[in-house]
């Protein structure tokens, strides 16, 4: 039985493009693995405590964490980090639904990744995740592709690729929709049609990635 870890980061539920793309990928995966298990971690709706990583990082260098309202007891921080790392280690595949916020990832995603990287088994290779598939379903409110004025301003995708591809050694597949804010942003009306095309193509890619990953898992298990 295969396990898919789905991690959502959008602060929106209704209207979230990254969540909708992840739904397409998940549905395709489940069509191939109807008995598979989907483990869910919703960082957007249930953010991780901001004080967890400072507590762990301070402990690693033998210091006491700075006392503030976000302080988390060390034992709780360790338990949380172990829980998050275990979710990643035991997943046969990971599905990340990440929107671009202010040209990067949100603090919710950064906190999650920081806590994962506390785990030495994950980052001091060979990682138990090496060679496993990861699907990114990404949403970008503007246009960031080559030739656009904001090309190079997407600092989220390269960072995610660095962490999950280079650090964790996973095989990444990406489905990305751009111009997602065109329908609701004054001045972007002329880009609405292009936004629809981008989103449609991203759903096709997400579905394809979900199916391919599921088939690969089946073949590897045979």
N, C-alpha and C positions, 0 to 999 in steps of 0.2 A: 504494500500500500504506500503510495507516494504522498508526501506532505508539501504543500505550497504555503510559504509564509507571505502573506500580503500585508504591506505596510502603506497606509495612507497618510498624507501630510497636509492635505488641503484643509483650511479652516472652514470651508463651505461644504455643505451636503448637497442641497439642491443647486444645480447649475455648475457643479464642479466638473471640469473637463478631464482632469487627471483621474478622478474617480470613475468617470464614465468609461474612459479608455481601459482602466484596470478591470472594470466589469466585463468588457469585451474579451480581454485576455483571459480572465478567470473562467468565463463561460466556455471558451474554447478549450481551456485546459481540462475543465470538468467534463466536457463532452468526451474526452479521451480517457479520463480517469474518474468515472462516476462514483467510485468508492474511495476516491482520494480525500485527504483531510486538508482543509484550508484553515490555517491559523491566522488570526487577524490581530494587527497592532495598529490602532488609529491614533497617530501622533497629533493630528489636527484637532480631534474632538477630546482626546485624553492626553494632554501634554505631560511629558515626564518632568519630575521636579528638577528645577534648575540648579538646586544645591547639591545634587548627587555627584556630579563629576568633580566639582571643587573639593568635596570631602575626600574622594578617592585619590585625586591627584596630590593633595596635600599629604595624605597618608603615605603615598609612595616615596615621598622625599623626606619623610619623618617630621612633618610639620603639622601643627594643629590648624584646621580650617578656620577662616575668619568667621566670627559669629555674626550672623545676620538673619533676617526673616526667612531666607531661603535655605538655611542650614538644614542638612539632613544627617541624622545620626549615622556614623560610619557603618554600623552593622546593617542598617536599612539600605544604604547606598551599595554595599557589597552584594546584598541579596538581589537588589534590582539589577545590577550589572550582570550578575550571574544568570538571572532569568532571561535577560535580553540576549546575551551571548548564546545561551542554550537554544533559544528559538532559532537563531541563525545557524548554529552548528547542526541542528537536527533536521533542518528543512532540506528537502531534495531540490527545491527551486525557490527563488525569491522574486516577488512581484512588488516593485516600488512605484507608487503613484505620487509623483512629486511635482508641485507647481513651482514656477519661477517667481520668487518674491524679491522685489528690489534688486534684481539682477543676480540673485544668489539663492541659496537654500534658506529656509526659515530656521529660527532658533530651535524649533521643535526637532527638526531633522538633525541639526548639528549636535544637540544634546544626546540624541540617540546614538549617533555615530561615535561621539566622544566616549560614551559609555561602552560601546562595543570594543573600541580600541584599547580599553583598559585590559581586556582579556589577552594574556600573552599567547595563548594557544592560537588565537585567531591571527595575530599579527607577526608572530615570530615563526615563520614558515617551517615546513610546509603547512599552510592553513588547512583545517578540515573542510573548508569550503572550496578549495582549489579545484577547478574544473567543473564546478556546478553551475547551472544556468541562472542568470538574473535577467528579469525583464523590467525595463524602465518605461513607465507611461508618463510622459512629461507634458506639461501645459505651459505655454509662454504667451503672455498677454499681447506682446508686440511681435515684430519680425526681427529675427536675429540671424537669419541665414546669410551666406556669402552674398555680397552685393547690396545688402540693406544698410541703412545708416547706423544701425545698432549692432552690426556684426561684430562679434568679439565681446559684447556686453553680457552674454550669458555665462556667468561664472559658476552656475550650478552644475551643468552637465559635465564639464571637464573635471570638477571636483568629485562628483559621483563616480565617474569612470576611473579616476585615480584610486579612490578608496576600494570600490568593489571589483575593479578589474586588476589593478596593480598590487594593492595591498592584500585583498582577500582572494585574488586569483580566479575570480569567477568569469564565466563567459557571458558577455552582455549583449542583449538585444534591445533595441530602442524603438519606441513608437512615440513621436512627438507632434503635438498640434501647436501651431503658431497663430498669432493674431486673434487669440480667443477673446480679447476685450473689445474687438471691433464692433460687435452688435450693441454694446452698452456704453461706448465712449464717444462723446461728441468729437467730430473731426476725423473719425476713423470710418465713417460710413462707406467710403469708396473701397474699403478693404473687406467689407462683409462677405462678398462672394469668395474672395481668396481665403478668408477664414473658414468658410464652409468646406471648401475643397481640402484645405489642410486637415481639418478635423475628420472629414470622411476618410481621407487617405490614412490618417493615424489609426482610426478604428480598424481598417483593413490590416494594417501592420500589426496591431495589437492582437487581433484574432489569429493571424498567421503565427506570430511568436508563441502564443499560448498553445496552439496545436503542435507546432514543431517541438517545443520544449517537452510537451507531454509524450510525444512519440519517442523522443530521444531517451526519456526516462524509462519508457517501456522496453526499448531495445537494450538499454544498459542492464536492465534487471533480468532480461531473458537469459 
